[in-house]
C-alpha cells in the first residue's frame, strides 16, 4: 500500500505541474493507471486475506480430522476387541457343549470295559470259592485282560484330553488321524443311538496346517448334527459317512447322512449363529456355525450343504498343501 500511496502522490504532482511539463501523453492516463493499480492491489490483498482465512480454516479442520481419526481408530480397536471377545465366547460355549456331550460319550464307552473287568474279577472269586486247580492261570489271564481294558479306557481319556486342551500350536497334522480321534470320541453315542459311523479312509494320508483339535471339533459338530437328525427321523439303518478325496488343488471332505435332507426353509440358515431346529431339545444353535467359522477362518477352507437322494451332505474344501 505504501508504493500505491507514493505513486498516487507522484501522479497528483504531475497533474498539478502538467501545464509546465511537456508530456507525450495526457496526464489523465496516469489517473486511470493509478485506479487500475489500486484495483489490482485490492484484488491481491483480498485474495491474500481469503487464502489466509482458508489456510486457518484448513488447519482447524485438519486438527479436527486428526482428532476424529484418532477417536475413530480407538473406537474401531474397541469394537474389534469386543468382536474377538464375542467370537472367543461363542467358541468356548460351543466347545463346552461338545465337551459335555463327550463326557457322556466317555461314560458310555467306559461302561463296557468296567463291566468286563467286573465279570473277570467275579470269575476269579468263583474259581477260588470252588477250589479250581487252574486259579493261578485264570488270575494271570484275568490280569492280562484287565490291562487290555484299562488301556482302552486310557486311550479314550487321552483322546478326550487332547481335544479339550484350550491352546495348542499350529502344526502339520494328518486329517486321517484327526478323523479317527473324532470317531473314537463320538462312536459310543452313535452306537447307543444305533447310528453307524463310517469313515472311508483314503489310501493317501492328507495333511493340513493348523490346530488339529479345532478340526476335530468342527467335524464332530457336523457328525453329531447328522446323528441327531437321524434319531429324530427314526431312520432304519441310519448311517453317517465321511469320505476324503483329493484333486490337484483341493482336499475334499464329504459328510453325508440318510436322514432325508434339510427342508428348503432351514437350508439357507443352517450356519447362522443361534439358529437351531432343536432348541426345545437342548440345542444351542452354535455347533454348525462354529464348524463353518473354524473351517473358513482357521483353515481358509469352504463349507456348504446340499441335499441328495438320501439326505444331507456337507461338502468341505481345503487348499491342498502341495497345490
Secondary structure, DSSP 8 states (H G I E B T S, - for coil): -HHHHHHHHHHHHHHHHTTTS--SS-THHHHHHHHHHHHHHHHHHHHHHHHHHHHHHHHHHHHHHHHHHHHHHHHHHHHHHHHHHHHHHHHHHHHHHHHHHHHHHHHHHHHHHHHHHHHHHHHHHHHHHHT-TTHHHHHHHHHHHHHHHHHHHHHHHHHHHHHH-S----EEEEHHHHHHHHHHHHHHHHHHTT-EEEEE--SS--EEEE-HHHHHHHHHHHHHHHHHHHHHHT-TT-EEEEEEEE-SSEEEEEEEE-S----HHHHTTTTSTT--S-GGGT--S-HHHHHHHIIIIIS--EEEEEE-SSSEEEEEEEE-TT-
